[in-house]
Amino acid sequence: MTWRVWAPAVLGSFLLASSAPRAQSAAADKLASAKAVECAFSVYATVVWKSGSADATLKPSKLSFGFDSINTDEGTARVVGKFGPSDIIVRFSSGVLHFIQSFREGPLYATTIFPMEMPGGRLQAVHTRHENTLIALPGFTSKPEQYYGDCGIVP
């Protein structure tokens, strides 16, 4: 086989392989400069312990909230949801944007936005709630939950 036959195939594979990191890099640049984002999560997993073993269940979700006043240099942001705004911690690390909310009552919430674009330009995201209470109230978190969805950068 001559170089005229295999060279275009090799070049094409290099170009295809290099496009994903470039797209991820562009998304990371957008995340680094984001001042506000809106997130929506369509599915979540919840866990209960039965006889000493964790038992997870996947369910549909309509959870949505946003973050504004994002300042990665100072590590500050606000979460804006159905209970009003709250000051939280933000970290930008290796192209990934993390939001951390620690409550005085004990729970910890974390949201991570990945520099991986979905159709429509939104970015993959995960939101985790670390709670575990004896009493479950409808509409409130009482067991550990992890939500999966996406976030969009607000212009």
RABEL-V708282 format. One record per pair of residues at least 12 apart in sequence whose ideal C-beta (glycine too) atoms are under 10 Angstrom apart, sorted by the first residue. I is the first residue (numbers start at 0). J is the second residue. If there is no record, write none. Layout:
BEGIN
i=<I	I>
j=<J	J>
END
This chain:
BEGIN
i=<19	22	22	22	23	23	23	23	23	24	24	25	25	26	26	26	26	26	26	26	26	26	26	27	27	27	27	27	27	27	27	27	28	28	29	29	29	29	29	29	29	30	30	30	30	30	30	30	30	30	30	30	30	31	31	31	31	31	32	32	32	32	33	33	33	33	33	33	33	33	33	33	33	33	33	33	33	34	34	34	34	34	34	34	34	34	34	35	35	35	35	35	35	35	35	35	35	35	35	36	36	36	36	36	36	36	36	36	36	36	36	36	36	36	36	36	37	37	37	37	37	37	37	37	37	37	37	37	38	38	38	38	38	38	38	38	38	38	38	38	38	38	38	38	38	38	38	38	39	39	39	39	39	39	39	39	39	39	39	39	39	40	40	40	40	40	40	40	40	40	40	40	40	40	40	40	40	40	41	41	41	41	41	41	41	41	41	42	42	42	42	42	42	42	42	42	43	43	43	43	43	43	43	43	43	43	43	43	43	43	43	44	44	44	44	44	44	44	44	44	44	45	45	45	45	45	45	45	45	45	45	45	46	46	46	46	46	47	47	47	47	47	48	48	48	53	55	55	56	57	57	58	58	60	60	60	60	60	62	62	62	62	62	62	62	63	63	63	63	64	64	64	64	64	64	64	64	64	64	65	65	65	65	65	65	65	65	66	66	66	66	66	66	66	66	66	66	66	66	66	67	67	67	68	68	68	68	69	69	69	69	69	69	69	70	71	71	71	71	71	71	72	72	73	73	74	74	74	74	74	74	75	75	75	76	76	76	76	76	76	76	77	77	78	78	78	78	78	81	85	85	85	86	87	87	87	87	87	87	88	88	88	89	90	91	92	93	94	94	94	94	95	95	95	95	95	95	96	96	96	96	96	96	96	96	96	97	97	97	97	98	98	98	98	98	98	99	100	101	102	102	104	104	105	105	105	105	106	106	106	106	106	106	106	107	107	107	107	108	108	108	108	108	108	108	109	109	109	109	109	109	110	110	110	110	110	110	110	110	111	111	111	111	111	111	112	112	112	112	112	112	112	113	113	113	115	116	117	117	117	117	118	119	119	120	120	120	121	121	121	121	121	122	122	122	122	123	123	123	123	124	124	124	124	124	124	125	125	125	125	125	126	126	126	126	126	126	127	127	127	127	128	128	128	128	128	128	128	129	129	129	130	130	130	131>
j=<115	114	115	116	94	113	114	115	116	94	114	114	116	94	112	113	114	115	116	120	122	123	152	91	93	94	95	96	113	114	115	122	94	114	96	112	114	116	120	122	152	69	71	91	94	95	96	112	113	114	122	150	152	71	91	94	96	114	69	71	91	152	66	67	69	71	76	89	91	96	112	122	150	151	152	153	154	66	67	68	69	70	71	76	152	153	154	65	66	67	68	69	76	77	79	151	152	153	154	64	65	66	67	69	76	96	98	110	112	121	122	124	150	151	152	153	63	64	65	66	67	79	121	149	150	151	152	153	62	63	64	65	66	78	80	98	110	112	121	122	124	125	126	146	148	149	150	151	60	61	62	63	64	65	121	124	146	148	149	150	151	59	60	61	62	63	64	110	124	125	126	144	145	146	147	148	149	150	59	60	61	62	63	146	147	148	149	57	58	59	60	62	145	146	147	148	56	57	58	59	60	62	125	126	127	128	144	145	146	147	148	56	57	58	60	127	143	144	145	146	147	57	58	60	128	140	141	142	143	144	145	146	131	142	143	144	145	131	135	141	142	143	131	142	143	143	143	145	142	145	147	144	146	126	144	146	147	148	80	81	126	128	144	146	148	80	81	148	150	78	79	80	81	82	98	108	110	126	150	77	78	79	80	84	150	151	153	78	79	80	84	87	89	96	98	100	110	112	150	153	79	84	153	84	86	87	89	87	89	91	96	98	152	153	89	89	90	91	92	96	97	89	91	88	89	87	88	89	90	91	99	87	88	89	88	89	90	96	98	99	100	89	98	98	99	100	108	110	138	100	102	108	100	99	100	101	108	109	110	100	101	109	110	111	112	111	114	112	113	114	115	111	112	113	114	115	122	110	111	112	113	114	122	124	150	152	109	110	111	112	110	111	112	124	126	150	111	128	129	129	130	130	132	129	130	131	132	128	129	130	131	132	140	143	127	128	129	130	126	127	128	129	130	140	144	125	126	127	128	129	145	124	125	126	127	128	146	148	150	123	124	125	126	127	150	124	125	126	149	150	151	152	125	149	150	149	149	148	149	150	151	149	149	151	149	151	152	148	149	150	151	152	149	150	151	152	147	148	149	150	146	147	148	149	150	151	145	146	147	148	149	144	145	146	147	148	150	143	144	145	146	140	141	142	143	144	145	146	143	144	145	142	143	144	143>
END
